[in-house]
Amino acid sequence: MLDWSRHGLNTLEGATNPLEVLSLGNPALRPRQTQSRFLNQNSQNFAVNGSSIPEVDFDVGESFAGLLPINGTDNRNQLFFWFFPSTNPEPKEEILIWLTGGPGCSSIGELLQENGPVLWPPGVFKPVRNKWSWHHLTNVVWVDQPVGTGFSQGEVTARNEFDVARQFMGFWKNFVDLFGMQNYKIYITGASYAGLYCPYIAHQMIEAEDPEYSDVGGMMVFDALYSKEAVSQDIPMVPFVDSWERAFNFNRTFTELIHTRAGECGYTQYLEEFLVFPPAREQPSNLPGYNEDGSPKPGCDMINQVFAAAVELNPCFSVYSVFDHCPRPHDPLGFSGGSLIVRPDAGAVYFDHPDVKAAIHAPADTQWVFCSSQAGRSVFVDGVDESLNGGPASQPVLPKVIETTGNVLLGHGERDFVLTTAGTLLAIQNITWGGERGFQAEPNRPLFVPYHVDQELDVLAGGGIFGSWHEERGLMYFSVDGAGHFLTIDQPAVAFRAVEILLGRVENFQSTSPFTTDGNATQQPMLDLGVESTGGVALQSTADRSESSQVSLGMEWVMVVVFLGISVFDLRV
């Protein structure tokens, strides 16, 4: 996530029904029963009792958690991890890393609210099982990093992303040695500010040329920051407001004002010149609307102007999803929609409970906060990431990661206000890899997510067309309608499919094969996407980006839908 508070603003046991029997038919979704290949004399000290995690009334399965140093000689600086071996009955020698952004926001916080085995999102009475947990596909570790984040320990010494990557590399060698993961394929994933973390760490691993400890198989980042914040915020803000006009509901006077200022600040011209396919030329290092010292010129801090107007109309407006509104549900982790406000009478947040800390081997004397800014801490010396504020962010290292792995996915939720889709596309159009600059064609292929049987009300997710995607020369971009900044929360099935693609289980978002964890092999549309059927029910997505993204369902699929008691009309996405 991107910690919006940095801007000084706040966004105020057995199955009993036929559907459950069907859905639980796949052993990949059950807790592992066999002896672990990761449990050894050293790792046993990190083992977590999956049936004794406070507030969780089910066994979460095998996991390991604790602190490991960032080098081999000094234990003062340590990173905290929570590792879940895969429930996949045929596990591969691979490991997926998840890194939360911020900077300084906890990865184990997102384990509990995004893509881990246990979910406790805001407004939910108690923790629930997560059908869409990524550990159903592969081994996954969530890491609180850099030093100063979550339960990590030590003195903040990082000044830039190279320092962050070096910290992680030291931790990673210790992690690999602890669990005997030498020569495992590594997939690096994250979101938001991890648009800097992930490329630099992946680049550092590639540069090490050490397949025993750093064999990078691919990288995937959601709703991320890759360049200067203005590229994702101020420059594309007015077109973003226009595209979500009914969500903002601004009056004509204010709308005309921001359009005028966007023109005066040079933002309109910048988008017309550089957000094109193929790219016309390299984007300038000095951005329009900004002074040489990096401060916005008067009237050009567009995101703050729009935000201030939005909260006048909707006091609970969220920079993470433009359709959020009051009241805000209680958040057991205290993120509270980005406000980072915890009610005085709410007690300690979940990970700050002593019994929770004891259960996961976390340091008892460390106050856990979702984002370090809540405790007045920064993860960079003097609160400045020199790679972002004084340099070109992740653009220098992205090309080598793409060219080396041929397997990089960048996804983005269309409803994200704090980092817009246009910002990601502008970053892509300004880097050169595989002999060409940027994408040569605009992303517009329909993004399909398999239909599936859902009976767990706490983790429902749809199937159908959810946006668009495009791939060139080893880089895939996809945008997701119905998702904001937290893509994995808003559209967990899309994120799950993306992991399948990253791991090579599925070729791309054009595939109509079922989820690889779908033990029922739920029947999918019989025809390729973009081809109309002469019979059956045609579904047109409101997320369409082209005329070709119409999906047809054969009559056999309609019969499956009717059998399950689901209205065909509810299948529109």
C-alpha positions in Angstrom: 0.0 0.0 0.0 1.0 3.6 -0.3 0.8 5.3 3.1 -1.4 8.3 2.3 -0.8 9.8 5.8 2.6 10.8 4.6 0.9 13.6 2.7 -0.4 15.1 5.9 -4.0 14.2 4.9 -6.3 11.5 6.2 -9.1 9.7 4.4 -11.2 10.4 7.5 -15.1 -28.7 9.8 -17.1 -30.8 7.7 -19.0 -29.8 4.6 -22.8 -30.0 5.0 -24.2 -29.0 1.6 -23.6 -30.2 -1.9 -21.9 -27.0 -3.0 -19.4 -27.2 -0.2 -18.7 -30.8 -1.0 -17.9 -29.8 -4.6 -15.7 -26.9 -3.7 -13.7 -28.8 -1.1 -13.1 -31.7 -3.6 -9.6 -30.4 -4.4 -6.9 -31.5 -1.9 -5.0 -28.3 -2.6 -7.5 -26.4 -0.5 -7.1 -28.6 2.5 -4.4 -28.3 5.3 -1.4 -30.4 4.6 -1.3 -33.7 6.5 2.1 -35.0 5.4 5.5 -34.5 7.1 6.8 -31.1 6.2 10.0 -30.9 4.1 10.7 -27.5 5.8 10.6 -28.7 9.4 14.2 -29.3 10.6 16.3 -28.9 13.8 16.7 -25.2 13.2 13.3 -24.3 11.7 11.4 -26.0 14.5 12.0 -23.0 16.7 10.0 -20.9 14.2 7.1 -23.3 13.8 3.6 -21.9 14.5 0.9 -23.9 16.0 -1.8 -23.5 13.4 -4.6 -24.5 15.8 -3.7 -22.1 18.5 -3.7 -18.7 16.9 -5.7 -16.2 19.0 -9.2 -15.4 17.7 -8.9 -17.9 14.8 -11.3 -20.8 15.4 -9.8 -23.2 12.7 -6.4 -24.7 12.0 -4.6 -22.6 9.5 -2.1 -25.3 8.7 1.6 -25.4 8.8 3.5 -22.1 9.0 6.7 -20.6 10.4 7.4 -17.1 11.7 10.0 -15.1 13.4 13.0 -12.8 13.1 16.1 -13.4 10.9 19.2 -11.0 10.7 20.0 -9.2 7.6 23.6 -10.5 7.7 25.5 -13.4 9.2 27.4 -11.7 11.9 25.2 -9.1 13.5 21.8 -9.8 15.0 20.9 -6.2 15.8 19.1 -5.6 12.5 16.5 -8.3 11.7 13.4 -8.7 9.4 10.3 -10.5 10.5 8.6 -13.1 8.3 5.6 -15.4 8.3 6.0 -18.3 5.9 3.2 -20.7 4.8 4.3 -23.8 2.8 1.9 -24.6 0.0 -1.1 -26.8 0.4 -0.6 -27.9 -3.3 -0.3 -31.7 -3.2 2.4 -31.5 -5.9 4.5 -28.6 -4.7 7.3 -27.3 -6.8 10.7 -26.0 -5.7 9.7 -22.4 -5.7 8.9 -19.6 -3.3 6.8 -16.5 -3.7 7.7 -13.4 -1.7 5.1 -10.7 -0.8 6.2 -7.2 0.1 3.8 -4.5 1.3 4.6 -0.9 0.4 4.1 2.3 2.4 7.0 2.8 2.7 7.0 1.2 6.1 3.7 -0.8 6.0 3.6 -4.3 7.3 3.4 -7.4 5.0 1.9 -9.6 7.7 -0.9 -7.0 7.9 -1.7 -7.7 4.3 -1.4 -11.4 4.9 -4.4 -11.0 7.2 -6.3 -8.7 5.0 -5.4 -9.6 1.4 -3.8 -12.8 0.2 -3.0 -15.0 3.2 -4.6 -18.2 4.6 -6.5 -16.2 7.2 -8.6 -13.1 6.5 -9.8 -10.5 8.9 -10.9 -7.6 6.8 -12.6 -4.5 8.2 -16.2 -5.0 9.3 -15.9 -8.8 9.6 -16.8 -10.3 13.0 -13.9 -12.7 13.2 -11.1 -14.2 11.1 -12.2 -16.5 8.2 -10.6 -19.0 5.9 -9.3 -17.5 2.6 -10.2 -19.7 -0.4 -8.0 -17.3 -2.5 -4.9 -17.6 -0.4 -1.9 -17.7 -2.6 -0.3 -20.5 -0.6 -2.9 -22.8 -2.3 -0.7 -22.3 -5.4 2.9 -22.2 -4.0 5.0 -21.6 -1.0 4.6 -18.0 0.2 6.4 -15.8 2.7 5.3 -12.4 3.9 8.2 -10.2 5.0 8.2 -7.0 7.1 10.9 -4.9 5.5 12.9 -2.6 5.4 14.1 -2.3 8.9 11.6 -0.2 10.8 8.6 -1.9 9.3 6.1 -4.0 11.4 7.9 -6.4 13.7 11.3 -5.9 12.1 14.1 -4.8 14.5 17.1 -2.5 14.4 18.4 0.8 13.4 17.1 2.5 10.2 20.1 2.8 7.9 18.5 2.7 4.4 18.9 5.8 2.3 17.8 4.4 -1.0 16.4 1.3 -2.7 19.9 -0.2 -3.2 20.2 -0.2 0.6 16.8 -1.8 0.9 17.8 -4.5 -1.6 21.0 -5.2 0.2 19.2 -5.6 3.5 16.8 -8.0 2.0 19.5 -10.1 0.3 21.2 -10.6 3.7 17.9 -11.7 5.2 17.1 -13.9 2.2 20.3 -16.0 2.4 19.5 -16.7 6.1 15.9 -17.6 5.2 17.0 -20.0 2.4 19.6 -21.7 4.6 17.0 -22.1 7.5 14.5 -23.9 5.3 16.8 -25.7 2.8 15.5 -23.8 -0.2 18.7 -23.6 -2.2 18.1 -23.5 -6.0 14.4 -22.7 -5.5 12.8 -20.5 -8.2 11.9 -17.1 -6.6 8.9 -15.0 -7.5 8.9 -11.5 -6.1 5.5 -9.7 -5.6 4.1 -6.7 -3.8 2.0 -3.6 -4.2 2.1 0.1 -4.1 5.5 1.4 -2.9 6.7 -2.1 -3.6 6.9 -0.8 -7.1 10.3 0.3 -5.9 11.1 -2.5 -3.5 10.4 -5.4 -5.9 12.3 -4.3 -9.0 15.4 -3.3 -7.0 15.4 -6.5 -5.0 14.8 -8.6 -8.2 17.6 -6.6 -9.9 20.0 -7.2 -7.0 19.3 -11.0 -7.1 19.9 -11.1 -10.8 23.1 -9.1 -10.5 24.3 -11.6 -7.8 24.4 -14.4 -10.4 23.9 -17.0 -7.7 21.1 -19.5 -8.7 21.6 -21.3 -5.3 20.1 -18.3 -3.5 18.7 -15.9 -6.1 17.1 -17.6 -9.1 14.5 -15.1 -10.0 11.6 -16.6 -12.0 9.4 -13.5 -12.3 8.0 -10.4 -10.6 4.5 -9.1 -10.2 3.4 -5.8 -8.7 -0.1 -4.3 -8.1 -1.1 -0.6 -8.1 2.5 0.5 -7.8 4.7 3.6 -7.8 7.5 3.3 -10.4 8.4 6.9 -10.9 8.0 10.3 -9.3 4.6 10.5 -7.5 3.4 13.4 -9.8 3.4 11.0 -12.7 0.8 8.8 -11.1 -1.0 11.6 -9.2 -1.0 15.2 -10.4 -0.5 14.8 -14.1 -3.3 12.2 -14.8 -5.7 13.4 -12.1 -8.2 15.4 -14.2 -8.8 12.6 -16.7 -9.2 10.3 -13.8 -11.9 12.5 -12.3 -13.6 12.7 -15.7 -13.7 8.9 -15.9 -15.3 8.6 -12.5 -17.5 11.6 -12.7 -20.4 10.0 -10.9 -18.3 8.9 -8.0 -17.0 12.4 -7.4 -20.1 14.4 -8.2 -18.3 17.7 -8.5 -20.1 20.8 -9.6 -19.4 22.4 -13.0 -17.5 25.3 -11.5 -14.9 23.0 -9.8 -14.7 20.7 -12.8 -13.9 23.6 -15.1 -11.4 25.0 -12.6 -9.3 21.8 -12.5 -9.4 21.4 -16.3 -8.1 25.0 -16.6 -5.3 24.4 -14.1 -4.4 21.1 -15.8 -3.8 23.0 -19.0 -1.9 25.8 -17.3 0.3 23.4 -15.5 1.2 21.5 -18.7 -0.5 18.3 -17.6 -3.0 18.1 -20.5 -0.3 18.5 -23.1 2.0 16.0 -21.3 -0.6 13.3 -21.5 -1.4 14.0 -25.1 2.3 13.8 -26.0 3.5 10.9 -23.9 0.5 8.6 -23.1 0.5 7.3 -26.6 1.1 3.9 -28.3 3.8 3.5 -29.4 5.6 6.1 -27.4 6.8 9.2 -29.3 10.0 9.8 -27.4 11.6 9.7 -23.9 9.8 11.7 -21.2 11.6 14.7 -19.7 13.2 14.4 -16.3 11.8 17.8 -15.3 8.1 17.4 -14.9 5.6 20.1 -15.9 3.9 21.9 -13.0 6.9 21.3 -10.7 9.9 23.4 -9.6 13.4 22.2 -9.7 13.4 21.4 -6.0 10.5 19.0 -6.6 7.8 21.1 -5.1 4.6 21.8 -7.1 4.0 25.2 -8.6 1.0 27.2 -7.3 -2.2 25.5 -8.4 -0.5 22.4 -9.7 -0.8 20.1 -6.7 -3.8 18.6 -8.4 -4.3 15.5 -6.3 -4.6 17.5 -3.1 -7.1 19.9 -4.6 -9.3 17.1 -5.8 -9.0 15.3 -2.5 -10.0 18.4 -0.5 -13.1 18.8 -2.7 -13.9 15.1 -2.5 -14.0 14.9 1.3 -16.3 18.0 1.4 -18.9 15.9 -0.5 -18.0 12.5 1.0 -16.2 12.8 4.4 -15.2 9.1 4.2 -13.8 9.4 0.7 -11.0 7.0 0.3 -7.9 7.6 -1.9 -7.7 3.8 -2.3 -11.1 3.3 -3.9 -13.3 6.2 -5.1 -16.6 4.5 -4.3 -16.0 4.0 -0.6 -18.4 6.0 1.7 -19.4 6.4 5.3 -19.6 4.7 7.7 -16.1 3.2 7.9 -16.2 -0.4 9.3 -14.0 -1.2 12.3 -10.6 -2.4 11.3 -9.0 -5.0 13.6 -5.6 -3.9 12.3 -6.1 -0.2 12.6 -5.4 0.8 8.9 -9.0 2.1 8.8 -9.2 2.9 5.1 -5.9 4.8 5.2 -6.8 7.1 8.1 -4.7 5.0 10.5 -7.1 6.1 13.2 -7.8 3.6 16.0 -10.7 4.4 18.3 -9.5 5.0 21.9 -12.0 2.4 23.2 -11.1 -0.2 20.6 -8.1 -1.6 22.5 -4.9 -2.8 20.9 -4.9 -3.8 17.3 -4.7 -7.5 16.6 -1.0 -8.0 16.0 -0.2 -5.9 19.1 -1.9 -8.4 21.5 0.6 -10.2 23.7 -0.9 -13.6 23.0 -0.8 -13.0 19.2 2.9 -12.0 19.4 3.7 -15.1 21.4 1.9 -17.3 18.9 3.9 -16.1 15.9 7.3 -15.6 17.7 7.1 -11.8 17.4 9.1 -9.5 19.7 7.0 -8.9 22.8 8.4 -5.4 23.4 7.7 -4.1 19.9 4.5 -2.1 19.3 3.1 -3.3 16.0 1.5 -0.7 13.8 0.3 -1.3 10.3 2.4 1.6 8.9 5.5 3.0 10.6 4.2 6.6 10.3 1.6 5.7 13.0 4.4 5.5 15.5 6.2 8.5 14.0 8.9 6.3 12.4 10.4 6.3 8.9 12.2 3.4 7.2 14.6 5.8 5.5 17.2 8.0 7.1 15.7 11.5 7.5 12.5 10.1 6.0 13.8 10.4 2.5 14.1 7.7 -0.1 16.8 9.1 -2.4 15.8 6.6 -5.2 12.4 8.3 -5.4 13.1 11.9 -4.4 16.4 12.4 -6.1 16.4 9.9 -8.9 14.2 8.1 -11.5 12.7 5.5 -9.1 12.5 2.0 -10.4 12.8 2.7 -14.1 16.6 2.1 -14.3 16.3 -1.5 -13.0 13.0 -2.6 -14.5 14.4 -3.4 -18.0 16.9 -5.9 -16.8 14.3 -7.7 -14.7 12.0 -7.9 -17.7 14.7 -9.0 -20.1 16.2 -11.6 -17.7 13.0 -13.3 -16.6 10.7 -12.6 -19.5 8.0 -12.8 -16.8 6.9 -9.5 -15.3 3.3 -8.6 -14.5 2.2 -5.1 -13.6 -1.5 -4.9 -12.5 -3.6 -1.9 -11.6 -7.1 -1.3 -10.2 -9.1 1.3 -12.2 -10.7 2.8 -9.1 -7.3 3.7 -7.5 -7.1 7.4 -6.8 -3.8 7.6 -4.9 -1.9 5.9 -7.8 -3.7 5.9 -11.2 -3.5 3.4 -14.0 -2.2 6.2 -16.3 0.8 6.5 -14.0 1.7 2.9 -14.6 1.3 3.2 -18.3 3.4 6.4 -18.4 6.2 4.5 -16.6 5.9 1.6 -19.1 6.1 4.0 -22.0 9.3 5.6 -20.7 11.4 2.4 -20.4 13.3 0.5 -23.1 13.5 -3.3 -23.0 13.9 -5.9 -25.7 15.1 -3.4 -28.2 12.1 -1.1 -28.1 10.7 1.6 -25.9 7.3 1.0 -24.2 4.3 -0.8 -25.6 3.7 -0.6 -29.3 0.0 -1.1 -28.9 -2.6 0.0 -26.3 -3.8 -2.6 -23.8 -7.3 -3.7 -24.8 -7.6 -7.5 -24.7 -10.4 -8.7 -22.5 -9.3 -10.0 -19.1 -11.1 -13.2 -18.3 -11.4 -14.8 -14.9 -12.8 -18.4 -14.7 -16.3 -19.1 -13.4 -16.3 -21.2 -10.2 -18.5 -22.5 -7.4 -18.6 -20.2 -4.4 -20.3 -21.0 -1.2 -18.1 -19.3 1.4 -19.9 -16.0 1.9 -16.9 -14.2 3.5 -14.7 -14.7 0.4 -17.0 -14.5 -2.6 -15.5 -13.5 -5.9 -16.9 -13.3 -9.4 -16.0 -14.7 -12.8 -16.2 -13.2 -16.3 -14.5 -10.2 -17.9 -12.9 -7.8 -15.4 -10.8 -5.4 -17.5 -8.1 -5.5 -20.1 -4.6 -6.7 -20.5 -1.6 -6.6 -22.9 1.8 -8.3 -23.2 4.9 -7.4 -25.2 8.4 -8.7 -24.9 8.0 -10.4 -21.5 6.0 -7.6 -19.8 2.3 -8.0 -19.1 0.1 -5.1 -18.0 -3.5 -5.5 -16.8 -6.1 -3.2 -15.5 -9.0 -4.3 -13.3 -12.4 -2.7 -13.2 -14.1 -3.1 -9.9 -10.8 -2.8 -8.0 -9.1 0.1 -6.3 -5.7 0.3 -4.8 -6.0 -3.0 -3.0 -6.6 -5.2 -6.0 -6.3 -8.4 -4.0 -9.0 -7.3 -1.6 -11.4 -6.0 -4.2 -11.0 -8.7 -6.8 -9.3 -11.7 -5.2 -10.0 -14.1 -8.1 -8.3 -11.8 -10.5 -5.2 -11.6 -8.3 -5.3 -15.4 -7.9 -5.4 -15.9 -11.7 -2.5 -13.5 -12.0 -0.4 -15.6 -9.7 -1.3 -18.7 -11.8 0.1 -16.8 -14.8 3.2 -15.6 -13.0 4.0 -19.2 -11.9 3.4 -20.5 -15.4 0.3 -22.6 -14.5 -1.8 -20.7 -17.0 -0.5 -18.9 -20.2 -2.4 -15.5 -19.8 -5.7 -13.8 -19.1 -7.1 -15.1 -22.4 -7.2 -18.6 -21.1 -10.7 -20.0 -20.3 -9.4 -23.1 -18.4 -10.6 -23.4 -14.8 -8.5 -22.4 -11.8 -5.8 -24.9 -11.2 -7.2 -25.4 -7.7 -10.7 -26.1 -9.0 -11.1 -29.8 -8.2 -14.6 -29.7 -9.9 -13.1 -28.5 -13.2 -16.0 -26.0 -13.5 -17.0 -25.7 -17.1 -16.0 -22.5 -18.7 -17.2 -20.6 -21.9 -16.8 -23.0 -24.8 -15.5 -20.5 -27.3 -12.4 -18.3 -27.4 -12.8 -14.8 -26.1 -13.8 -12.3 -28.8 -15.8 -14.9 -30.8 -19.6 -14.7 -30.7 -21.7 -17.8 -30.3 -24.7 -18.5 -32.5 -26.5 -19.8 -29.5 -26.3 -19.4 -25.7 -26.1 -16.3 -23.6 -23.8 -13.5 -24.6 -22.4 -11.4 -21.8 -21.1 -7.9 -22.4 -18.9 -6.5 -19.6 -19.2 -2.9 -18.5 -15.4 -3.1 -18.2 -15.1 -3.5 -22.0 -12.2 -1.7 -23.6 -12.9 -2.9 -27.1 -15.6 -4.4 -29.2 -13.8 -7.8 -29.2 -14.2 -8.3 -25.5 -17.6 -10.0 -25.7 -17.9 -13.5 -24.2 -20.3 -16.1 -25.3 -21.4 -19.0 -23.1 -22.6 -22.3 -24.6 -25.9 -23.9 -23.5 -24.0 -26.5 -21.4 -22.6 -23.7 -19.2 -26.0 -22.1 -18.8 -27.3 -25.5 -17.6 -24.5 -25.5 -14.9 -25.6 -22.1 -13.8 -29.2 -23.1 -13.6 -28.3 -26.3 -11.7 -26.5 -24.2 -9.1 -29.5 -22.0 -8.6 -27.8 -18.9 -9.8 -29.6 -16.4 -12.0 -28.1 -16.1 -15.4 -28.8 -12.4 -15.3 -26.4 -12.1 -12.3 -23.5 -13.2 -14.4 -22.9 -9.8 -16.0 -19.7 -8.2 -14.7 
